[in-house]
Amino acid sequence: MIFYNTMKLGLLNREEVFNFVEFNITGNSEIYFKCDSESKFLNIDLFNIFVGCFERSNHLYDFYGATKFNSRNLIPLINELKENLNKINNINSLEELREYLSSIFLGKNLFEELERRDKNWKSRWRAYARKLIQINQSLINLCEECVAEERTMWVINF
């Protein structure tokens, strides 16, 4: 666990998160089963780092509700996430991490959480960057799984 207090960085199970986004792959193009045990969850402050990828890949994306991602949206989402992963992989300093997060709408919220929860986060910036890389790759893997299995992914904000 990277946040040394309560916030975990990564895709989580439903018992591990509050104030979250759900990635639900249990339904179909018409319905989904809210907070299903197979769903993955991400804290909203972390999701804000990736939300632009979701918005650019699906013009119907709804930050305040449920949005369906089928193969037509998943391929562009994978491409957006890969481009974002490349940006994170190229971060080589604390200043570059700060610039990257500051360039994202609500990215400063993550900075504030880091400073509030981990007074030594600046000395551990590489670990935080690695966790963002892992989250980004986990989102890519989830999307690729949906494409391979011809599943619909619902993204639900709570």
C-alpha positions as a printed Julia matrix, in Angstrom:
158×3 Matrix{Float64}:
   0.0     0.0     0.0
   1.42    3.33   -1.04
  -0.71    5.77    0.9
   0.52    5.14    4.35
  -2.78    6.05    5.97
  -6.07    4.98    4.38
  -6.12    5.58    0.62
  -4.83    2.74   -1.54
  -3.46    3.32   -5.02
  -4.76    0.72   -7.44
  -7.85   -1.08   -8.66
  -9.67   -2.41   -5.61
 -12.47   -4.72   -4.52
 -15.76   -3.21   -3.36
 -14.96   -3.71    0.34
 -11.79   -1.61    0.05
 -13.08    1.68   -1.28
 -15.31    4.68   -0.55
 -15.86    7.66   -2.91
 -15.1     5.65   -6.0
 -15.63    4.79   -9.64
 -16.78    1.28  -10.51
 -15.55   -0.62  -13.58
 -18.27   -3.2   -14.09
 -17.94   -5.94  -16.71
 -20.72   -8.23  -15.44
 -23.59   -6.89  -17.48
 -24.36   -6.46  -21.14
 -25.15   -3.51  -23.36
 -28.47   -2.92  -21.58
 -27.93   -3.71  -17.88
 -25.23   -4.17  -15.27
 -25.16   -5.43  -11.7
 -24.13   -2.5    -9.52
 -21.16   -3.14   -7.2
 -20.83   -6.72   -8.4
 -18.12   -8.82   -6.77
 -16.29   -9.03  -10.14
 -16.2    -5.25  -10.5
 -13.07   -3.23   -9.91
 -13.07    0.11   -8.14
 -10.82    3.15   -8.09
 -10.78    6.08   -5.69
 -12.22    9.17   -7.36
  -9.1    11.29   -6.78
  -7.07    8.68   -8.67
  -9.69    8.27  -11.39
  -9.53   12.01  -12.04
  -6.02   11.41  -13.42
  -7.48    9.13  -16.11
 -10.91   10.65  -16.69
  -9.75   12.55  -19.79
  -9.01    9.24  -21.5
 -12.6     8.12  -20.85
 -14.08   11.43  -21.99
 -12.08   11.52  -25.24
 -12.92    7.91  -26.14
 -16.66    8.14  -25.52
 -18.48   11.41  -26.19
 -21.41   10.1   -24.09
 -19.24    9.74  -20.99
 -21.16   10.93  -17.91
 -19.03   11.83  -14.89
 -22.12   11.74  -12.65
 -23.67    8.48  -13.79
 -23.12    5.23  -15.64
 -21.49    5.12  -19.07
 -21.36    2.1   -21.35
 -18.11    1.2   -23.12
 -18.48   -1.39  -25.85
 -15.88   -2.45  -28.42
 -16.53    0.74  -30.39
 -15.44    2.8   -27.37
 -13.0     0.37  -25.79
 -10.45    0.45  -28.64
 -10.2     4.27  -28.54
 -10.05    4.07  -24.72
  -7.16    1.6   -24.89
  -5.35    3.96  -27.26
  -5.95    6.93  -24.95
  -4.74    4.96  -21.94
  -1.63    3.82  -23.82
  -0.84    7.42  -24.73
  -1.31    8.41  -21.09
   0.9     5.51  -19.97
   3.63    6.75  -22.25
   3.43   10.2   -20.61
   3.72    8.72  -17.12
   6.57    6.42  -18.18
   8.52    9.48  -19.33
   8.35   11.22  -15.95
  11.9    11.45  -14.6
  11.66   13.93  -11.74
   9.41   15.23   -9.0
   8.96   18.42  -11.01
   7.83   16.47  -14.09
   5.34   14.52  -11.94
   4.05   17.82  -10.54
   3.72   19.27  -14.07
   1.94   16.14  -15.33
  -0.61   16.15  -12.49
  -1.08   19.92  -12.66
  -1.91   19.67  -16.36
  -4.9    17.44  -15.56
  -8.24   18.86  -14.48
  -8.55   17.99  -10.75
  -5.01   16.58  -10.75
  -4.21   19.0    -7.98
  -6.67   17.1    -5.77
  -4.29   14.15   -5.84
  -1.42   16.45   -4.85
  -3.44   17.69   -1.9
  -4.25   14.12   -0.85
  -0.61   13.12   -1.1
   0.5    16.06    1.0
  -2.24   15.46    3.55
  -1.7    11.7     3.92
   2.05   11.33    3.42
   4.28   14.12    4.66
   7.27   12.43    2.98
   5.62   11.89   -0.4
   8.16   14.09   -2.17
  10.95   11.68   -1.26
   8.76    8.79   -2.49
   7.59   10.42   -5.73
   9.02    7.56   -7.84
   6.89    5.03   -5.96
   3.8     7.14   -6.6
   4.65    7.45  -10.29
   5.1     3.65  -10.47
   1.68    3.18   -8.86
   0.11    5.47  -11.47
   1.8     3.36  -14.14
   0.4     0.19  -12.56
  -3.1     1.64  -12.36
  -2.9     2.81  -15.98
  -1.72   -0.64  -17.1
  -4.46   -2.33  -15.05
  -7.07   -0.19  -16.82
  -5.57   -1.15  -20.21
  -5.63   -4.84  -19.22
  -9.26   -4.59  -18.11
 -10.26   -2.95  -21.4
  -8.33   -5.54  -23.43
 -10.04   -8.32  -21.48
 -13.42   -6.81  -22.38
 -12.48   -6.62  -26.07
 -11.15  -10.2   -26.14
 -14.25  -11.57  -24.37
 -16.66   -9.24  -26.23
 -17.89   -7.78  -22.96
 -19.35   -4.39  -22.17
 -17.68   -2.31  -19.49
 -19.82    0.08  -17.5
 -18.05    2.96  -15.78
 -20.14    4.15  -12.85
 -19.23    7.11  -10.68
 -20.43    7.15   -7.07
